[in-house]
Amino acid sequence: MARIEGVDPDRTEGYVGKVLEAQRSTWGRPLLNHLVYARRPSLFKAVRGMWSGLNQGAIVDEALVALINRRVAKLNGCVF
């Protein structure tokens, strides 16, 4: 559980709402860290920009990125 409460995803709109809805479609619910970032839309856009830039750079193969994400989630105690 986050120390800072995230936004209610059903009460978001615009860019933030679209991203959270896409996460819900992909993973069944919005990601907790994005709910916290969404408290500050400018920060949310910046974080999403970082991830988009990393994904476009494609230095690391997508399959390896998925494995790394799962490993980091496990190390952080995330049940993802």
N, C-alpha and C positions, 0 to 999 in steps of 0.2 A: 504494500500500500504506500502511495506517495505521501510525503509529509505535507505537500501543498495540494489542496483539492483542485481537480481539474474542472473544466467547464462541463455543462450538460450538453452532450452532443446533439440532442434533439432541439436545442435552442440556438444553434449556430446557423449562420447563413453565409452567403457569398463564397469566397475562396476557401475559407476554413471549413465551412459546411460541406463543400464538395470533396475536399480531401478526406474528411472524417467519414463521409458516406462511402467513398472508395475503399477506405480501410475496412469498413464494416462489410462491404461486399467481398473483400479478399480474405479477411481473417475472422469474420464473424462479429467483430466489434472494433471500435477505434482503439488505437494504441494508447496506453496510459500516458506515455511521455508527451504525445501530441495533445492530449487533453489539457495537460499542464501548460505546454507552450501556447495553446490557444487562448489562454488568459490575456496574452499580449499579442494581438494580431501581427504587429510588426516583427516581433521575435519569431512567431510561427512562420511567417514568410521567409525570414532569414534562414531558419533551420531547414525548411523545405528546399530552399535554394541550394544550401550546402549539400543535401542528399542528392538533389538532381545533378549538381555538378560532379559529385563523386560517381554517380551512376553513368554519366556521359563520358567520364574519363576512361572508364573500363580498363584500368590497369590490371585488375584482378578478375579472373574468370567468374561469371555469375554463380556457378555452382560452388566455388570456393567461398564467395561472399556469403552465400546462404549458410554454409557450414560454420563460418566464422561468427555470423549473427547468432546462430543457435548456441554455439559454445559460450559466447559472451553472455547471452541470456541465462544460460545455466549457471555460469559463474556469479551472476547477479541475483540468482534465486528466482528468476522469472520462470513461470510454468509454461511459457510459450513453447 
